[in-house]
């Protein structure tokens, strides 16, 4: 599984970041990147939770970063449409998350010194029911209400 993850992650990172001088060995690059994220986590630097696994691996929210833990590309359309296939991921957020949680259940709070956001939780049926209604109203919502309903479902104040 790690090999297929690395095979997907490496070219995607190179394309997204337009990095021309990545390590010759994709596994070496992933190892270095994971160590870098662990150091940043330990130093208290602000990183954001991956919507699929909850680990703090993203530079920004909805910024198309790729999670070093589960390989999910943070596509904002997947947050608003968690049951629809996301372009870059070729799978729904719901299915990806279920697969990830089989190997990394919510009780696991740290992997390779990278922590899971304590506020993150797996997506629920209630979230799935609420998301379409939120999408319809999002453009007309006042700023205060938008603060209560950011695209990350685990931050919704219901």
C-alpha positions in Angstrom: 0.0 0.0 0.0 2.8 2.4 0.8 4.3 1.9 -2.6 1.1 2.8 -4.4 0.7 5.8 -2.1 4.2 7.0 -2.9 3.6 6.4 -6.6 0.6 8.6 -6.5 1.9 11.2 -4.0 5.2 12.0 -5.6 4.1 13.0 -9.1 1.1 14.9 -7.7 3.3 16.9 -5.4 5.7 17.7 -8.2 2.9 18.9 -10.4 1.2 20.9 -7.7 4.3 22.6 -6.3 6.0 22.8 -9.7 9.1 21.3 -8.0 11.7 20.3 -10.4 14.4 19.2 -8.0 12.6 16.6 -5.9 14.6 13.7 -4.5 15.4 11.1 -7.1 13.8 8.5 -4.9 10.1 9.1 -4.1 10.3 7.1 -0.9 13.2 9.4 0.3 11.1 12.5 -0.5 8.1 11.1 1.5 10.4 10.3 4.4 11.9 13.8 4.4 8.5 15.5 4.1 7.0 13.4 6.9 10.0 14.3 9.2 9.5 17.9 8.3 5.8 17.8 9.2 6.6 16.1 12.5 9.1 18.8 13.4 6.6 21.5 12.5 3.9 19.8 14.5 6.2 19.6 17.6 7.2 23.2 17.3 3.5 24.3 17.4 3.4 25.6 13.9 -0.1 25.9 12.6 -1.0 23.1 10.2 -4.5 22.1 9.2 -6.4 18.8 9.4 -6.8 16.6 6.4 -10.6 16.1 5.9 -10.1 12.4 5.2 -7.9 11.3 8.1 -7.8 14.3 10.5 -4.0 14.5 10.8 -2.5 17.9 10.7 -0.6 17.7 7.4 -1.9 20.6 5.3 -0.3 24.0 4.7 -3.7 25.6 4.2 -7.4 24.5 4.1 -8.8 23.7 0.7 -5.4 24.4 -0.9 -5.0 21.2 -2.9 -2.2 19.9 -0.6 -1.8 16.2 -0.4 -1.9 14.5 3.0 1.3 12.7 3.9 -0.7 10.2 6.0 -3.5 9.1 3.8 -2.8 10.6 0.3 -6.0 12.6 0.1 -5.7 15.8 -2.1 -7.5 18.6 -0.2 -10.0 19.5 -2.9 -12.7 22.0 -1.6 -15.4 20.5 -3.8 -15.1 17.3 -1.9 -16.0 19.0 1.4 -19.2 20.5 -0.1 -20.0 17.2 -1.9 -18.6 14.4 0.3 -20.6 11.7 -1.5 -19.5 12.8 -5.0 -16.3 11.6 -6.7 -13.7 14.3 -6.3 -11.7 15.2 -9.4 -8.2 14.8 -8.2 -8.9 11.9 -5.8 -11.1 9.8 -8.1 -13.1 8.7 -5.1 -15.7 10.2 -2.7 -14.5 11.7 0.6 -16.9 9.4 2.4 -15.4 6.2 0.9 -11.8 7.4 1.2 -12.3 8.3 4.8 -13.9 4.9 5.6 -10.9 3.1 4.0 -8.5 5.3 6.0 -10.4 4.7 9.3 -10.1 0.9 8.9 -6.3 1.3 9.3 -6.2 4.4 11.4 -9.3 4.5 13.7 -10.3 7.7 15.4 -8.6 6.5 18.6 -5.2 6.8 16.9 -4.0 10.3 17.7 -0.5 10.3 16.3 1.4 8.7 13.4 5.1 9.2 12.8 4.9 12.2 15.3 2.2 13.9 13.3 -0.9 14.5 15.4 -4.6 14.2 14.6 -6.6 17.4 15.1 -8.5 16.8 18.4 -11.5 18.7 16.9 -11.6 16.5 13.8 -14.1 13.7 13.6 -15.3 11.2 11.0 -18.1 12.5 8.8 -21.6 11.5 10.0 -25.0 10.9 8.3 -26.1 14.2 9.9 -23.2 16.0 8.1 -24.2 14.3 4.8 -27.8 15.4 5.2 -26.8 19.0 6.1 -24.2 19.6 3.4 -26.6 20.0 0.4 -28.7 22.6 2.3 -25.6 24.5 3.3 -24.4 24.6 -0.3 -27.7 26.2 -1.4 -27.6 28.9 1.2 -23.9 29.6 1.3 -23.9 32.6 -1.1 -26.6 34.4 0.8 -25.3 33.8 4.3 -24.2 36.7 6.5 -20.5 36.7 7.5 -21.3 35.5 11.1 -23.1 32.5 9.8 -20.3 31.7 7.4 -17.9 31.6 10.4 -20.2 29.0 12.0 -20.2 26.9 8.8 -16.8 26.8 7.3 -16.3 24.1 4.6 -14.7 21.7 7.1 -17.8 19.7 8.4 -16.2 19.0 11.8 -16.1 22.8 12.5 -19.8 23.3 11.8 -21.7 24.7 14.8 -25.1 23.1 14.7 
